[in-house]
Amino acid sequence: MPVDREHWLDDVDDVIRSRHYTWIPEGLGGEPPKTAMAWVLTDVMHICSRAGIDFDEVMQTAAERFVTEEREQAAATSE
């Protein structure tokens, strides 16, 4: 499915800065959440490629941050 990406980086930047990710569990364009997440990650891969950023390093950092946030959340709910 072709995607018009003329102003795509601006749109992605707006979404990231707004932190409005609530639409992801509802799917993307009517697609199920699993597909929506794949599309979001695909966009992140495109951004990394265009910016010369190592996607694998981004994923490693994200995984580490996820673990930290999960631990913090667990600690906060057990208090």
C-alpha positions in Angstrom: 0.0 0.0 0.0 1.7 3.2 -1.1 1.9 6.0 1.5 2.2 9.7 0.7 5.2 10.8 2.8 5.6 14.4 1.5 5.1 15.9 4.9 5.5 12.6 6.8 8.4 13.6 9.0 6.5 16.7 10.2 3.5 14.6 11.0 5.5 12.0 12.9 7.3 14.8 14.8 3.9 16.3 15.8 2.6 12.9 17.0 5.8 12.2 19.0 6.0 15.6 20.6 2.3 15.5 21.5 2.7 12.0 23.1 -0.8 11.1 21.7 -0.4 7.4 21.3 -3.9 6.5 22.5 -5.0 5.7 18.9 -2.5 2.7 18.7 -4.6 0.2 20.7 -7.6 1.1 18.5 -5.6 0.2 15.4 -4.4 2.4 12.6 -6.6 3.1 9.6 -8.9 0.3 10.7 -6.1 -2.2 11.0 -5.7 -4.4 14.1 -3.3 -3.2 16.8 -0.6 -5.6 15.9 -0.6 -4.2 12.3 -0.7 -0.7 13.6 2.3 -1.3 15.8 4.2 -2.8 12.8 3.4 0.4 10.8 4.6 2.6 13.6 7.9 0.7 13.9 8.2 0.8 10.1 8.0 4.6 10.3 10.6 4.7 13.0 12.9 2.6 10.8 12.4 5.1 8.0 13.2 8.0 10.3 16.3 6.3 11.5 17.4 5.5 8.0 16.9 9.1 6.8 18.7 10.5 9.9 21.6 8.1 9.9 20.6 6.6 13.2 21.2 2.9 14.0 17.7 1.4 14.5 19.0 -1.5 16.5 20.6 0.9 19.0 17.3 2.7 19.3 15.5 -0.6 19.9 18.1 -1.5 22.6 17.7 1.8 24.3 13.9 1.5 24.1 14.0 -2.0 25.6 16.1 -0.8 28.5 13.8 2.1 29.1 10.8 -0.2 29.0 12.3 -2.4 31.7 13.0 0.6 33.9 9.5 2.0 33.4 7.9 -1.4 34.2 10.0 -1.7 37.4 9.0 1.9 38.4 5.4 1.2 37.7 5.5 -2.1 39.7 7.2 -0.3 42.6 4.6 2.5 42.6 1.7 0.2 42.6 3.1 -2.0 45.4 3.5 1.0 47.8 
